Amino acid sequence: MMMRETKPTLAVHKFSSCDGCQLALLNLGEALLELPNYLEIVHFAEAGPSDPTAHVDLALVEGSISTPEDIERIRQVRKNSDYLISIGACATAGGIQALRNLADAAAWMAALYPHPEQIEILPESGAIAAHVKVDLELPGCPVNSNQLLRALRDLLNGVEPVRERRALCMECKRQGLVCTLVSSGQPCLGPVTLAGCGALCPSQGRGCYGCYGPVESVHHESLAQRFSELGLDQAASARRFLFIQGGAPTFAEAGVRLRARAAEEE
C-alpha cells in the first residue's frame, strides 16, 4: 500500500449487511478516538463523515453484493481506493444472506412481497472479491476489532498484513481450552475454520460456528463422520457448513454434498 507524505485517508463503506462490522470498529472506544491521529476519516456514515465518492488511500468494505446497484457502487469504491479491505463474513463470503443462493430466491420474494417485480436483486448474494479486486480479506461475524487494528497498523508502517492461515483449534490450544468436540461432544467447526475470533465460542463451552470461514484444506468428510457419531444426521451437518460462511466455496461444496446425501437417504 503506497501512502502519501500527508495523513492517509480512510473510507468505510457498507453494502448488504447488519452493520455489525462497522459497530465492531465503533466499539473500539479509546482506540477509535486515537485513529484520527494517524488516518483522516473522510467517509464513515455511521460515525458521521459522509463523502462516499472521495478518493482514499484505504477503504474498508462491509457487506455482500446483492443488487445490481451494489455492483456499480462497489466498482466505484474500487476505482476510488488505492487499497481495499473487505471486512466480515458478508463481504468475504456473502454472509447469512448467501443462504438464498441455495434456494429459489424468486419464490421467496413472491412469498414475502405483494409486488416482488419491483425489487431488483441479483441471483446470488456474493463476496466483494467476486466483483472487484480485494487487497485483503478479514473475515468474521463480526470482524475482530483487534485484528482490523493490526492490519491498519501494518499498512501504516508500510508492511503487508499477515493473512491468517491457522485453524481455530490453535487458538484453543494457546488458551489452554479443553476441546469441546472431544471432551464435551459439541459439534464444532474449529478444525476446518480459520482462527481470528480468539476462540470465543469454545471458551464458553460451545462448538465453533465457522464465522471466520474455511482453512485452506477442509476435510469435511471426516468431520461430518465425527458429527454423525455425536448424533447429527447428514442434513444437520450440512446446515453447520451452510450457515454464517455458507457462501465460502469450500464450505458451500461440503454443505451441498452432505445435503444431497441426506436427500438420498430419505
Backbone torsions as a table, in degrees:
resi	resn	phi	psi	omega
1	MET	NA	122.6	-179.0
2	MET	-92.1	119.0	179.6
3	MET	-102.7	149.1	175.3
4	ARG	-80.3	169.8	178.0
5	GLU	-69.2	-28.4	175.8
6	THR	-77.3	174.6	-178.4
7	LYS	-62.1	126.9	179.3
8	PRO	-60.8	150.2	-178.7
9	THR	-103.4	148.0	-175.4
10	LEU	-132.1	138.5	172.7
11	ALA	-128.9	143.6	177.0
12	VAL	-120.1	117.5	-176.4
13	HIS	-113.0	148.9	179.8
14	LYS	-121.0	136.8	171.9
15	PHE	-121.1	-145.5	-176.0
16	SER	-71.3	110.7	-174.8
17	SER	-170.4	179.0	-180.0
18	CYS	-98.6	1.8	-177.1
19	ASP	77.8	2.2	-175.5
20	GLY	-60.6	-35.8	-178.7
21	CYS	-73.5	-33.1	173.2
22	GLN	-66.6	-38.1	177.4
23	LEU	-65.2	-33.6	177.0
24	ALA	-61.8	-34.5	176.8
25	LEU	-72.9	-43.8	179.3
26	LEU	-64.2	-32.5	-177.3
27	ASN	-77.6	3.6	177.6
28	LEU	-66.3	-19.0	177.3
29	GLY	66.4	-121.5	-175.9
30	GLU	-60.3	-36.9	179.3
31	ALA	-62.7	-34.3	178.1
32	LEU	-68.6	-37.6	179.0
33	LEU	-65.9	-27.2	179.2
34	GLU	-83.1	-19.3	-176.1
35	LEU	-57.0	-40.3	179.1
36	PRO	-63.2	-13.0	175.2
37	ASN	-70.7	-20.0	-175.3
38	TYR	-118.2	-25.2	-178.0
39	LEU	-133.8	142.5	173.3
40	GLU	-93.2	112.0	-178.9
41	ILE	-83.4	107.9	-176.1
42	VAL	-98.9	-21.2	176.7
43	HIS	-147.4	118.8	175.5
44	PHE	-163.6	79.3	-170.2
45	ALA	-54.3	-35.5	-177.7
46	GLU	-70.6	-19.9	179.7
47	ALA	-105.3	-11.9	178.3
48	GLY	136.6	-63.6	-176.3
49	PRO	-62.7	134.2	-178.3
50	SER	-136.6	106.6	175.4
51	ASP	-152.6	70.9	-170.6
52	PRO	-62.8	-19.2	-178.3
53	THR	-100.2	5.5	-179.1
54	ALA	-68.1	143.4	173.3
55	HIS	-81.1	129.1	-175.6
56	VAL	-132.0	160.7	175.3
57	ASP	-71.7	-37.2	-173.0
58	LEU	-139.5	133.0	176.6
59	ALA	-123.5	133.9	171.5
60	LEU	-104.6	129.7	-176.1
61	VAL	-123.5	121.6	176.6
62	GLU	-106.0	144.7	172.0
63	GLY	101.4	159.1	-179.7
64	SER	-94.1	167.7	176.3
65	ILE	-95.6	113.2	-172.3
66	SER	-125.2	-12.0	-177.3
67	THR	-134.1	160.3	175.7
68	PRO	-58.1	-35.7	178.2
69	GLU	-63.4	-37.2	178.2
70	ASP	-58.6	-39.6	-178.5
71	ILE	-61.9	-46.5	-180.0
72	GLU	-64.0	-39.7	-177.0
73	ARG	-71.2	-39.5	-179.4
74	ILE	-69.2	-31.3	175.7
75	ARG	-65.0	-37.8	177.8
76	GLN	-68.8	-39.8	177.2
77	VAL	-61.1	-44.4	179.4
78	ARG	-62.3	-42.1	179.9
79	LYS	-63.3	-32.6	-176.0
80	ASN	-95.2	9.6	-176.4
81	SER	-126.4	132.9	176.0
82	ASP	-77.4	-33.2	-178.4
83	TYR	-140.8	128.4	-175.1
84	LEU	-122.6	128.0	177.5
85	ILE	-116.2	123.6	172.9
86	SER	-90.2	132.0	-174.8
87	ILE	-121.2	131.8	175.9
88	GLY	93.4	163.4	-176.2
89	ALA	-62.5	-35.9	-179.8
90	CYS	-64.0	-46.2	-176.8
91	ALA	-73.1	-30.2	-175.9
92	THR	-93.8	-19.8	-176.6
93	ALA	-148.6	6.7	179.7
94	GLY	98.7	-19.3	174.2
95	GLY	69.3	-167.3	179.0
96	ILE	-56.7	-37.7	-176.6
97	GLN	-66.4	-13.1	176.4
98	ALA	-70.7	-8.2	175.4
99	LEU	-60.0	-28.7	179.6
100	ARG	-70.3	-14.7	176.8
101	ASN	-64.1	-22.2	-176.7
102	LEU	-98.1	4.5	-176.4
103	ALA	-128.2	-178.5	176.2
104	ASP	-87.7	92.6	-175.5
105	ALA	-60.3	-37.7	180.0
106	ALA	-62.7	-39.2	178.9
107	ALA	-67.0	-39.6	176.9
108	TRP	-60.5	-46.8	-179.1
109	MET	-60.4	-42.6	-178.8
110	ALA	-64.6	-32.3	-179.4
111	ALA	-76.4	-25.1	-173.9
112	LEU	-98.0	-34.4	-172.1
113	TYR	-119.5	140.5	179.7
114	PRO	-68.5	-26.4	179.3
115	HIS	-132.8	69.8	-176.9
116	PRO	-61.8	-22.2	180.0
117	GLU	-66.1	-14.8	179.4
118	GLN	-87.7	-5.1	-178.0
119	ILE	-107.8	123.3	-179.1
120	GLU	-99.1	119.7	175.1
121	ILE	-134.2	159.8	174.1
122	LEU	-81.3	159.3	177.6
123	PRO	-57.7	-30.1	-179.3
124	GLU	-137.4	153.1	170.1
125	SER	-91.5	123.3	-172.6
126	GLY	-131.7	171.7	-179.3
127	ALA	-73.9	157.7	176.7
128	ILE	-58.7	-40.8	-176.3
129	ALA	-65.6	-14.2	177.8
130	ALA	-75.9	-11.3	-174.4
131	HIS	-123.3	-29.3	179.0
132	VAL	-142.5	166.7	176.2
133	LYS	-69.5	131.4	176.3
134	VAL	-115.6	129.8	-176.9
135	ASP	-83.0	-28.5	179.8
136	LEU	-156.0	136.6	175.7
137	GLU	-111.8	130.1	174.7
138	LEU	-121.6	98.5	-176.2
139	PRO	-76.3	-172.5	178.8
140	GLY	123.9	156.4	178.5
141	CYS	-139.4	82.8	2.5
142	PRO	-87.0	-179.2	175.8
143	VAL	-61.5	147.9	177.5
144	ASN	-76.0	120.9	-175.8
145	SER	-58.7	-43.2	-178.6
146	ASN	-68.5	-35.6	176.9
147	GLN	-63.7	-39.8	177.8
148	LEU	-65.6	-42.4	178.7
149	LEU	-62.7	-39.6	178.9
150	ARG	-62.9	-39.9	178.7
151	ALA	-63.8	-43.0	178.9
152	LEU	-64.5	-41.1	178.9
153	ARG	-61.6	-44.8	179.8
154	ASP	-60.7	-45.1	-178.5
155	LEU	-64.5	-39.6	178.8
156	LEU	-64.7	-25.8	178.9
157	ASN	-96.7	10.4	176.3
158	GLY	74.9	22.4	-178.2
159	VAL	-113.3	134.5	176.9
160	GLU	-70.9	125.4	-179.6
161	PRO	-58.0	143.9	178.8
162	VAL	-78.0	130.0	178.5
163	ARG	-85.0	130.6	-179.7
164	GLU	-66.6	133.1	178.1
165	ARG	-127.8	-10.4	-177.6
166	ARG	-76.1	154.8	173.8
167	ALA	-82.4	158.1	-179.4
168	LEU	-57.7	-31.2	-179.9
169	CYS	-53.2	-32.5	179.8
170	MET	-66.1	-35.3	177.2
171	GLU	-68.1	-38.4	177.0
172	CYS	-61.7	-43.2	-179.5
173	LYS	-64.5	-42.0	180.0
174	ARG	-62.7	-31.4	-179.3
175	GLN	-91.0	-1.2	179.5
176	GLY	71.4	27.3	-179.3
177	LEU	-82.9	138.6	175.7
178	VAL	-73.9	136.0	-176.1
179	CYS	-62.0	120.3	180.0
180	THR	-69.1	-29.6	-179.0
181	LEU	-69.5	-40.3	-176.1
182	VAL	-85.4	-48.2	-171.1
183	SER	-88.4	-31.5	-175.1
184	SER	-107.3	-9.3	-178.5
185	GLY	68.6	27.5	178.8
186	GLN	-89.3	123.8	174.7
187	PRO	-58.9	121.4	-172.5
188	CYS	-135.5	131.3	178.6
189	LEU	-90.6	8.5	-178.5
190	GLY	-51.4	-41.5	-178.1
191	PRO	-63.9	-21.1	-177.3
192	VAL	-116.9	9.8	-176.1
193	THR	-113.4	141.0	178.4
194	LEU	-65.2	145.1	173.9
195	ALA	-70.8	167.0	177.1
196	GLY	148.0	-26.8	-176.0
197	CYS	-89.4	-8.0	-175.3
198	GLY	80.6	23.9	-179.7
199	ALA	56.0	47.1	-174.9
200	LEU	-58.1	-53.9	-178.0
201	CYS	-68.9	-47.3	177.9
202	PRO	-59.1	-30.9	179.3
203	SER	-68.1	-16.4	176.6
204	GLN	-104.7	13.5	177.7
205	GLY	79.3	19.1	-179.4
206	ARG	-116.8	154.0	177.8
207	GLY	-73.4	155.9	179.4
208	CYS	-72.4	141.1	178.8
209	TYR	-99.2	2.5	176.2
210	GLY	79.2	26.8	-175.6
211	CYS	-58.7	-29.1	-174.5
212	TYR	-95.7	7.2	173.4
213	GLY	81.0	175.6	-171.4
214	PRO	-76.1	148.1	169.4
215	VAL	-73.0	177.3	-174.4
216	GLU	-60.9	-39.5	-178.6
217	SER	-124.1	114.3	-177.2
218	VAL	-104.4	112.5	177.7
219	HIS	-94.9	74.6	-171.8
220	HIS	-71.3	-26.9	-178.3
221	GLU	-63.2	-46.6	-178.9
222	SER	-67.8	-36.5	179.4
223	LEU	-69.7	-40.5	177.5
224	ALA	-62.9	-34.5	177.2
225	GLN	-64.1	-41.5	177.9
226	ARG	-65.1	-40.5	177.3
227	PHE	-60.9	-37.9	179.0
228	SER	-62.5	-39.5	178.7
229	GLU	-66.3	-22.9	178.6
230	LEU	-89.7	-1.8	176.7
231	GLY	107.4	0.0	178.7
232	LEU	-85.5	135.7	174.9
233	ASP	-85.9	179.2	-176.1
234	GLN	-60.5	-40.3	-178.7
235	ALA	-64.5	-41.7	179.7
236	ALA	-66.9	-39.0	177.2
237	SER	-64.4	-39.8	178.4
238	ALA	-59.8	-41.8	-179.5
239	ARG	-64.0	-29.8	177.3
240	ARG	-62.6	-40.8	-179.6
241	PHE	-78.8	-33.1	-175.1
242	LEU	-97.3	50.8	-177.6
243	PHE	-118.0	-113.0	-173.5
244	ILE	-63.2	-39.1	-179.1
245	GLN	-112.5	31.0	-178.1
246	GLY	-64.4	-17.0	177.7
247	GLY	-83.8	-12.2	176.4
248	ALA	-67.3	129.6	-171.1
249	PRO	-50.1	-47.0	-176.2
250	THR	-71.4	-35.9	175.5
251	PHE	-68.3	-40.2	179.4
252	ALA	-62.4	-43.9	179.9
253	GLU	-62.1	-44.6	179.6
254	ALA	-62.8	-45.8	-178.2
255	GLY	-64.3	-41.6	-179.8
256	VAL	-65.1	-40.6	178.5
257	ARG	-63.6	-44.1	-179.1
258	LEU	-67.7	-36.9	179.7
259	ARG	-67.6	-39.7	178.2
260	ALA	-64.4	-39.3	179.3
261	ARG	-65.9	-36.8	178.6
262	ALA	-65.0	-39.1	178.8
263	ALA	-64.7	-36.9	179.4
264	GLU	-66.8	-30.7	-177.4
265	GLU	-79.9	-15.4	-178.3
266	GLU	-72.4	NA	NA
